[in-house]
Amino acid sequence: MKKIPIDVSGCRNEGDVYDLLLAGLEAPCWHGRNLDALWDSVTRDINGVLLPYLVEVTGHRQVPEEVALLVSRIRSLFEEAREGHRADVRLKLV
């Protein structure tokens, strides 16, 4: 399983999180910056990084609430994708 490290300690808003995550996933330049678009790319192999993979998130303890909430939502999205057997993706808070 490929590990994709993401350090969100410098993130101040959702856009910053998407910048890091989409770069780590090698998402296409036209990738949307919302959870619906992320769901599509995770469950349909749109990204350059192919399944399975583990996104390891560091620096999440002292970020703005907006950033922490998005990380939590992304983690839930990954869990839902995995449970539905659509994608072997994981997000781990380190």
Secondary structure as UniProt FT lines:
FT   STRAND          2..7
FT   TURN            9..10
FT   HELIX           14..24
FT   TURN            25..26
FT   TURN            29..30
FT   HELIX           35..43
FT   TURN            44..45
FT   STRAND          53..58
FT   TURN            61..62
FT   HELIX           65..83
FT   TURN            84..85
FT   STRAND          89..93
//
